[in-house]
Amino acid sequence: MSLLNTASGLIFIAGAVALLWALSQFLIISKIPIISGGGGGESQGLVSSGDDEATTARLKEIYEAIYEGAESFLAAEYQVCFWFVVCFSVLIFVLVAWGTGWDMARGLFTAVSFLLGAFTSMASGYLGMKVAVYSNVRTTVSAQKPGWTECFNTAFRAGAVMGFALCGLGMIMLYGTMLAFRVHYPEPKEWILLTESITGYGLGGSVIAMFGRVGGGIYTKAADVGADLVGKVVHGIPEDDPRNPATIADNVGDNVGDVAGMGSDLFGSFAESTCAALVIGSSIGVSSGWDAMVFPITVSAVGIFVCLICSFIATHIKPVKSEANVESALKVQLISTTILMIPSVYYAAITFLPESFELKSTVGHKVLTLTPVLATFCVCLGAVGGLIIGLVTEYYTSHSYQPVREVANSCKTGAATNMIYGIALGFKSAIIPVIVLAVVIYLSFAFSDMYGVALAAIGFLSNLATGLTIDVYGPVCDNAGGIAEMAELHPSVREKTDALDAAGNTTAAIGKGFAIGSAALVSLALFGAFVTRIRHSSDDALFSQGVNMLEPLTFAFLIIGGMIPFAFAAMTMKSVGEAAMAMVMEVQRQFDEKPHLLDENPTERPDYDACIQISTKASLREMIPPGAMVIFTPLLTGIFFGVTAVSGLLVGALIASVQLAISMSNSGGAWDNAKKYIEKQSPDSELKGKGSDIHKAAVVGDTVGDPFKDTSGPALNIVMKLMAVLSLVFADTFYAINEGSGLFKMG
């Protein structure tokens, strides 16, 4: 049997290929020197003096300032995270060991997998930040050259480094941990204990994602909102103008929030969806062997090869040669990977799954007989459902379509009507994605029970490497434009990076649609795994016929669970507001004390470090309360009120989070692109273009939308996943307290 015909062989080869591909893309980027290109045929001079050496020195200075700011913030954030995960791992060890009758091995293995998941998530975020900062300035340099191919490919390859490195590293670490645990649990009937121990890996990834998303989101949006309000609205200076003291902090924020935070978020989704599928499908190992049980990881391995092949479409087969090609090139990546995944998953299913295999149903006592075709169908449902949600998200957030243009036109009558239209768009944009999710859940559950839902979640994330590539591409282009503005390069360079960034904004919104949809399915799958684990712990005394939502305790906590996302969104939005107020006052203070900063060619420089410090301190201080609420709510609910209360809490949080996350993310994306649409118009057009009152109304909407789409909205993905995976990890502990009734004996 060849190495590729065993699950272990395929998984390790795919992981190694992903890491090598990421390295090769990084080496290509590293060959681009940071040297100003003197216009490269686009125009004669890039700065007023035409001094390329001075411009090159300025580019390097800005690059180093952004790098140092991002490095210092992540070092401070990860120091907090490190001590938290170390302390929390001790709590996991004690509670899990106690909940399993002082089974020290399970307590230790769960704590170890938690630490591995957390540290892998940190490594992923840090790697993403390093690569993004390294590539931003090289994208700016490439944009000075004639044509679009080189600058697009530089940003796209930067995303590929993050996408493939994260997928390869995450998969190898997860599977390697499972093989190590298998030494202690060699018998198939013991593999359920192995899969329960590995759930700590998903929890570790999710905890870091929570702090990364919230901390990074507060950092980036405090700087962005502060820079926009004082710079663009009050003083009328362009975005990323070097005279604005908050501009370096704004560009640092793109890297720590949109790249590092988002990388940790999607790593958490991958880890959790895999853990949920393994727990629900652990009984497959008894009847059909190891390779069949680890089929969910095999799907991710196949996805790496598919994403790698399809990446050549963007860089070689159909390279970007004009502005019109940019958005279509990114969209083709998502569509092509989804289409190619369907036959690839079918081949993996018939290779690694037996002709039929048995699985215990999540509800009731039936034993289901599944086939490779059914498994493929569920994965493909998720993949196609994700694509549909992504394309619907694009329709509501791209200025190529009517909804965003309606928002732009609403700015003619001021900021208030812009706000009304944008909020209405967000609510409306939730309708089709929710229906798609409902159809995917119903069909996958009908054909393959809760295991089918878990496989659909895996399907959503099957082209994760491509999704991450496109997600990182956006912030890289955004930073490249900021660097071009700060280095005072020719306006044509900024126009090119803005066009790349506008497409990146839309595809980032598509990526957020994928992330929200996958988070919903992952949360439901984790809830199914929680029910499975409680049934196993209680010998079917609890939940054997499902969860009864009409029980008073369950329904009461269903309502409470629905409140959690709103409380979380309120906390994170207010945190951004407070930090932004401090930023506004600091920027205005500098303008008041140094009025010559606003001159056309100022002789003095703003104090960028003061603004970086405000964002850093605010984000580290403000990320703790919302994160603590999400982590400790299910833990305390399970300890005091029991497992029926937890089941209601999880379902309520899932339902509310999905709707709120979609509406907030899409409202923010629409406001952002409505502003960009207005900026593209000429002064004598109906929308008047940059600097007009219409544009100022759009900037207000974009400013409000910033925490919607980059702080609260995306972090709600983690709210529903983190609560569910935490409940899964502590399921045995909850049951051990008065047989699942909690300390108050209410269950």
N, C-alpha and C positions, 0 to 999 in steps of 0.2 A: 504493500500500500504506500503510495507516494505521500510526501509530507503534507501536500495541500489537501489530501483526502482525509486528514484527521483534523478535528476542530482545533486542537492545540497548535498544530503546524500552521494552519491557515491564520489563526489569530496572531501568533507571534510574527509570522512573515508580514502580515498586513501592518502590524505595529511598527516593525522595523522599516518597512517601505515608507510608511507615513513620516517617520522621523528623518529618514535619509532624504525624502523629497523636500521636507521643510528646510533641511540644511542646504540642499542644492539651490532652492529659491533664495535663501538668505545670502549665499555666496554670489549669486547673480546681482542682487541688490548692492552688495558690498563693493562691487567693481565700479559703481558710479561715484566719481570723485565729487566732493563738495567744492565745486569751482563754478563761479558765476559765468554763464555762457554768453554774455554780451548780446543777448537778444536772439541769437541763433537763427537769424533770418526773419523772425517775427517782426522785429522793429530794430532800429539802429541802436538805441541806448536804453539802458534799464534804469539808471538813476540820472539825476540831473547832471552830475559831473561826468558820467560815462566811465567812471573808474571801477573797472571790474575787480581789481584787487581789494579795494575798500568794500565793495559789495560782498565779495567772498568772505572777508573777515567778519562782516556784519552777519552773514548767514551762519557762520560757525558760532558766533557769539550767541545768537538767538537759539540755535540748536542746543548749545551747552546749557543755557539758562532753563530751557524746557526740560532737558534731561535731568538736570540737578533738582528741579522742582518736583518732577514726577518720582524720582528716586527717593528723595527725602520724605515725601508723603507716604509712599508705599512702605518704606522702612518703618515709619511711625505707626501706620495702620496695621502692618503685619506683626509688629511687636505686641500690640494690644491683642490681636487675634491669636498669636502664639500662646500667650499666657492663658487666654480664655480656653483654647482647645485643650491645653494641658490639664487645667483644672476640671474642665467638663469631662475629659476622658476618665479621670478618677471617679467622678460621679457615675459615669456609664458603667465602669467596671463594678463598682459596689452595687448599684441598683440592679443591673442585669444578672450578676452572680447571685444576689439575694433572691431575685424573682424566679430564678431557675433552680432553687433549692441549693444554693451555694455551689453551683457548677462553675468552678474557677476558670476552666478552659473557655467556656462560652463568654463569661465576663471579660476575660483577657482578650480573646479574639475579637470581640465586638469593639473593645476600646482600641486595640491595635489597628483594626480596619478603619475606625473613625479617625485616628491620627494620620493614617496613610492617605485617606480621602482628603482631609483638611490640608495636609502639606502638598499633595499633588495639585489641589485647587490653587493654593498660594503660588506654587511654581508656575502653573499655567498663567495666572494673572500677571506675575512678574515678567515672565517670558514675553507675553503679549505687549506689555508696556515697553520693554526694551526694544523689541522689534519695531513697534509703531514709531517710537521716537527716532530710532535709527533711520527709518524709511521716510519720515515726513519731509525732512530737508532734501532728501534725494529725489522725492517726487517734485518738489519745488524746482530743483535744478533741471530735472527732465522736462518740466513744463516750459522752460525757456527755449527748448529746442523746437524746430519746426514739426508740425504734425501732432497727432494725438496718441500714437501707438506707445511710445516710450513712457510717457507720464502715466498713462492708464496701466500699462503692464507693471510699472514699479509699485504703484499702490495695490494692484491686484496680487502681486507676488508677496507683498508685505502681509496681506490678509491670509495668503496660503501658508505662510510660515506658521502663523498662529493656529490656523484651522487644522492643519495636518499634524503639527507638533502636539497640540492638545489632544486630538483624537488618538494618536499613536501612544502617547504617554499614559493617558487615562486608561486605555484598553489594556496595555501591558501591565500596568500596576494592579488593576482590578483582577485580571486573570491570573497573574503571578501570585497574588494574595490567596486566591481560591485554591491554586495548586499547593501552596504552602499549607493551608488549612486542611487540605485533603489528606495530608500525611497523618493528621490526628483523626480524621474521619474517613477511613478508607472504604467502609462498606456503604453501598447505595442507600440502605435504609437510614444511614446517619447523615446523608447529604442534606436533609432538611435542616439539621442543626448547623451545617456549614453555611447554607444560604441565609439562615437567620443571623449568623455571626457577621456575614459580609454586608448586611444592611448598614452597619456602622460606616462603611465606605461612602455610601450615598449621603448619610447624615453629615459626615465631615465636609464633603464637597458643598453641601447646601448651607452649612453654617458660615463658611468663608464667603460663599456667594452672597449671603444676606449682608454681611458687613461690607463686602466689596461693592455691591450694588448701591447700598444706602450711603456708605461713607463716600465712595467715588461720585455718586450722583449728587450729593449735597455739595461736595467740593466743586464739581464742574459747573453746576447751575448757579451757585452763589457767585462765582466769578463771571459767568456768562450774563446773568441778569444784571449784576452791578455794572459791568462794562457797557451793556446795551443802554441801560436807563440813563446813566450820566453822559456817556459818550455820544450815542446816536440820538437819543431823544432830547436831552437838554442842550448839548453843545454842537450837535450836528456833525460830528467827525465820523469818518467811515469805521466800519467794523474792523477790528484788529489793527487800528491805527497805532503806530509806536508811541504816540503822545499819550495814549490812555494807560494809566498805571495798572489796570486790571488785565491787560491783554495777555501777558505771559501766564498769569494764573488761569485764564480762560483756556489757553492752549494746553497747559499742563492737565487741566481737568478733562479734556478730550481723551487723554491717554489713560488716566487713572479711573475714569468713570465708564466711558464708552468702550474702552478696550479691556482693561484689566477686570473691571466689574462684570462686564458682559461675558468675558471668557470664563470666569468663575461660575457665572449663572448657568451657561450652557454645559459646562463640565458637570455641574450638579445635576442637570436634567438627564444627561447621559448616564451618570452613575445611578441615579434613583430609578430611572425606567428599567435599567438592567437588573438592579436588585429586586424590584417589584416582580418582574417577569420570572426571575430565578426562584423567589419564594413561592409564588403561585404555582410554578411548574416544577417544584422540587420532586413531586411524586413521579414525574416522567423518568427521572433517573433510575428509579427502582425497576420499572418495566422495560425501559429502552436504552439505558446506559448514559454515560457521561456526555458523549457528543450530542445526544438529543437534548439533554438538560441545558447545555450551554448554547443552544441555538440562538438565543437573543444576542449573545456576544458575537456569534458568527455573522449575524446580519450586519452588525456594526463593522466587522472586518471586511465584508464584501463591499460595504458602502465606501470604504477608503479607496479601494481600487476603482470603483465607479467614479468617484469625485476626481480622482487623479486623471483618469482618461478624459473626462469632460472638461477639465481645466485647459486642455490644449485648444479647445474651441475658441476660448477668449484670447489666448496669447499667440496662437499659431494658425489655426485653421481659418478663423474669421476674425482677424485682429481689428481693433478699433481704429478707424481712420478719419472719423469726423465726430462732431459733438452728438449728432443724431444716433451714432452707433453705441454710445456709452451705456445708456439705460437698457437697450435691447441686449447688449452683450451680457450684462449681469442677469437679466431675466432669463436668457437662454440657458445660463448655468443652472438655475433652479429647475427649469422645465426638462432639460436634457438629463440631469441626474435622476430626476423622478421617473422619467420614462425608462431609462436604462436599469434602474433598480428593480423593476418588475421581473424581467427574465432572470436577472442575477440572483434575486432572492429565491425564485422558484428552483434554480439550479442548486443553490445551497440547501434548500429544503429537501429536495429528493436525494441529495448526497448525504446529509447528516441526520435526517429524520427517518425512522422506519416507515414502512408502507402504512402502518396505522399504529397509534400509541394511545395509551390510556391516561386519563387525568381525572382526579377527583373534582367534582363541581364545588364552586365556592359556596353555593347555597343548596341545601338538601344533601341527599346521600347517593346521588347518581354518580356512576363512573362513566365519563364521556369517552368516546372513541374519536380521536382526531386523526387527520391525514396531513401530509405535506402540502396538499392543495389548499386546505383550510388555513393552515399556518401562513402560507404565502398570501392568501386573500386578505387576512387580517393586517399583515405588514403593509401590503399595497394600499389597503383602505386608509391607513394612517398617512402613507406617503402622498397619495393623491389628495386626501383631505387637507393635508398641510399646504400643498401647492394651491388648492382652491382658496384657502384662507389667505395665503400670501398674495394671490392675484387680486382678491377682493380688497385687501389692505392697500395694495398699490392704487386701485381705483379711487379709494377715498383719500389718499395722501399725496398723489402725484399731481402736479399742476398741468399735466397733459390732459386731465379729465375734468368734467364739469363740476364735481363737488368742491374742489379746491378753488376753482375759478369763481364760483359763487361766493366763497369766503373772501376772496380777494376783492370782488366787486362790493361786498358789504362794507369794506373799509372806506368807501366814498362818503358814508354818513357817520364815520367816526369809529372809535375803539369799541364802544358799547355794542353796536350791531355786529362788529367783527367777533366779539366774544360770544354773542348769542348764536350766530351761525356756526361757529367752531364747536361749541358744546353740543349743539343739535346734530352736527355731522358725526361727532364721536358716538353719541347714543345710537344714531341710525346705523353706523358702521358695525355695530355689534350683532345685528339681526342675522345676516347670512352666516358669519362664522359660527355663531351659536347653533344654528340649524345644522350646519355641516358637522359640528362636533356631536350633536345629538344623533345624527344618522350614522356616523362612524361608530359611536358607542353602542347604539342599538344593534347594528349588523354584526360587529365584532363579538359582542356578548352573545347574540343569538346563535352564532355559528361555533364559537369556541370558548364560551363562558368568560370569566374575568381574565383568563390567560390570553384570550383574543384581544381584550382591551389593552393589556400590557404589551402585546405584540404590535398593536396599532400605535402605541406611544413610541415603541422602538422604530416603527415605520416613519413617524413624524421626524425622528432624529437620524434616519438612515443616511441622509446626505449632510450630516452635521459639518463635515470638513468644508463643504461648499458654503453652507450657511454662515459659518464663522468667517470664511474668506471674504464674503460680501459684507458682513457686519463690520469687520475691521477696516475694510477698504474705505468706508465712509469717513470715520474719524481721521484716517491718514490724509485723505484729500482735504478735509476741513482744516487740519493743521498746516498742510502745505500752502493753502490759501492765506492762512494767518501769517505764516513765515514770509510769504511773498509781499504782503502788505507791510509788515514790520521792517523788512529789508528794503522797502521802497523800490521794488522792482517795477518794470514797465506794466501799466494796467492790463496789457494783453495776457500777461502771465496769470494775474488774479482772475481775469475773465475765464481763462481755461480751467483753473483749479475750482472756480465756482461752479462751472458746468459739470465737472467731475463730481463735486460735492453734492450738487442738486440731485444727481442720479443716485449718489450714495445715501442721501436722506431718504429717498423713496425705497431703496432696497433695504436700508436699515429698518424702515417701518415694516417692510415685508418680513424681514428677519424677526422683528418683534412679534408679528402675527404668528409666525412659526413657533416662536418660543412660548407664547401664551397658549396656543392650541396644544402643543406638546405638554406644557405644564398641567393643563386640565386633565389630559389623559393619564399623565404620570401620577397625578394626585389621586385619580380614581383607581388606578392600578395599585397604588400604595395602600389605599383604603381597602381594596380587595385583599391585599396581602395581610393587612392588619386583621381583617375578619378571619382569614385562613389561619393565622397564627393564634388568635384567641380560641378558635375551634380546636386547634391542636393542643393548646395548653389546658383547655377545660374538658378534653375528651368529649367534645360535641355537646357539652351542657349549655354552652352559650353560642348564639348566632348560627346554629345548625340550620335554621329555617330563615336565615337572613336577619337584617336589622329592622325592627319594627319602629317606623318613624312616628307612629301614633302613641307610643309610650310617652307619658308626660315628661320624664327626664330627658329623653332623646329629643323631643320636639322643642323643649325649652332651650337646650344647648344648640339646636339647629338655628334658632333665632340669634343666639349669642355669637355663634360662628359666623353668621352673615354680617354681624356688626364689626368683626375684627378687621377686615380689609379697609373699612371706612375709617376706623380709628388709626390704623397704620398709615393710610394715605394722608389723614389730617396731620399726624405727627411729622411725617417726612416733608409735606408741603410747608408747614409752619417753620420747620428747621431751615429749609431753603430760604424762606422769607426773611427770617431773622439774620441769617448769614449774609444775604443779599443787602439788607439794610446797612449792616456794618461795612460791607464793601462799598456801597454807594457813598456813605459818609466819608470813608477813607479816600476814595477817588476825588470827591468834591473838595475835601480838605487840601489835597495836593494841588488841585487846580486853583484854589483860593490863595494858598501860600506861594505858589509858583505860577502866576498868571501867564508868564511867557511860554509855558508848556503848550498853550493853545495857539501859539504863533505858527505860521506856515512852515518855517524852518527853525524850530526851537534850538537854543544853544545849550539848554540843560536837559537832563534826562529824568524821567519819573522814577520813583522808588517802587520798582516792581516787587521787591522782596516783602514789603509790608502787606501787599495784597495777597501774596502767596501764603503768608503766615495766617492771615484772617481765614482764608479758605481751609487751611490745614487744621487749625484749632477748632473751627466750627464743625467740620465734618467728623473729627475724632470724638468731639464731645456729643454731638447730636446723633451719631449712629447707634449709640448704646441703647437708649430707651425703646425705640421701635423694634430693634433686634431682640432685646430681652423679652418684650411682650410676646412676640411670635414664638420664641423658644419655650418660655415658661408657661404660657397659657395651656397648651395641651398637656404638659407635664403635671401641672398642679390640678388640672381637671381630672386626669386619670387617677391621681393619688387620692384626691378628696371625694370625687363623685363617681368614679368607676368607668368601666369600658363603654357602657351604653351612652353616657354623657359625652365621651370622647367621639363616638361614632356620629352623634348629632353635630358636634362642634366641627368635625372635619368636613361633613357634607355642606353645612352652612357656609363655611369659609370658601370651599371650592366654588359653589354656585355664585356667590357674590364677587369673588376675586376675578373670575373669568369676565363677567360683564364689565366690571369697573376697569380692569386692566386694558381691555380692548378699547373702550371708549376714551380713556385718558391718553393712551398711546396714540390713537388715531387723531384725536383733537389736536394734540401737540404737533404731530407730523403735518397736519393740514395747515395749521397756523404758520409753521416754519416755511412750508413751500408756497403758501399764499404770499408771504413777504418776499420770497425769492422771485415769484412770478411778477410782482409789482416792480421789483428792482430791475427786471429785464426790459421794462417798458421805457419808451422815450418820453422826455418831458412834455412833448406836445400831444401825447396819446391820452386816452380817456382816463387811465390810471396814474398819469403824471410822472411815474418813475421815482428814482431815489431822491430823498430829501424833501419830498412833498408832504402835505398834511395826511394824504392817503397812506403814504409810506410809513409815517409816524404811527398811525392807527394800527398798521400791520405789525410794526415793531412791538407795540404793546401786547398784541395777541401772541406774537412769537415768544415774548418774554414770559407771559403767563403759561404758555405751552411748554416752555423748557422743563420745569419740574414735572409737568404732566407726563411728558414722553421720555424723559431721561432719568427721573428719580422715582417718583411714586408708581407710575404705570408699570415699568419693567420689574420693579422690586415686588409687585404683587404676584408675579409668577412664583417667586421664592416663598412668599407667605403660604400659598396653598401647598407647595411641595414640602417645605420644611416642617410644617405642622403635621403632615401626613407621615413623613419618613421618621420623624421623632416619635410619633405614636407607635409606629411599627417597631422601632428599636426597643421601646420600653413596654411593649405589649405584655410580655411575661411578668414584668414588674407590676403592672396595673392589675393583672389577674391574681397575682399573689396576695394582693391586699383584699382580704375578705372575699375571695373568689370573684374578683372583678366588681365588687360593690363599692369600693373606695372606703376611705376612713369614716365617711358619714353613713355608710351602708345604705345608699340610696339607689344603687343599680338593680 
